[in-house]
Amino acid sequence: MEIKLFGLYEYNNIEIKDLSLAQYISLKPLIYPHSFAKHANKQFAKSKVNIVERLINKLLRGGTGEKLGGKLIRTHGKLQGKKTKAIKMVKEAFEEVQKRTKTNPIQVLVRALENSAPREDTTRVRFGGMSYQIAVDVSSQRRLDLALRNIVLASISAAFDKKLTLKDALVNEITLAASNDPASFSVKRKNEIERVARSAR
């Protein structure tokens, strides 16, 4: 019997165009994306966690706050520890993504991650008491981490103190990022990081 995500979406025929991300985007077939922290506290083991579960895990972030466009987002950790609730939300979001795009939502998520993953970043180095920003290549695993984080952060900030629900904000962000739309926060953030890196070369 073929294993499908939520019993609905096939893992077969998912195309990963960005070969550098291919080894880190895990498409291990799971019906229910919950590995019960099996890979916790093991170095680099998160690359073995199903990509949909990694998206769900990012939604569980606490309310530490992050400055976004001059405003501090505080979620107060409303989803912290509520993984079942987050899984249900992602399942509903995937149903909406499929309605909008008429495509397998796992494929749409993969495309969104590829379009949101920055290839270059800057780091600070010191030479003789002076600090400089220099451009550096970003490792594949960090590229995927940043893409996941920006997609979730965009969804949280879009739904924060607004009538838009987190599910709808997540659907909007994934579909916009998948089509490489500049209106997507994660794509905009990627372009901004790469532009700063180019100027620091």
Secondary structure, 3 states (H helix, E strand, C coil): CCCEECCCEECCCCCCCCHHHHCCCECCCCCCCCCCCCCCCCCCHHHHCEHHHHHHHHHCCCCCCEEECCEEECCCCCCCCCHHHHHHHHHHHHHHHHHHHCCCHHHHHHHHHHHHCCCEEEEEEEECCEEEEEEEECCHHHHHHHHHHHHHHHHHHHHCCCCCCHHHHHHHHHHHHHCCCCCCHHHHHHHHHHHHHHHCC
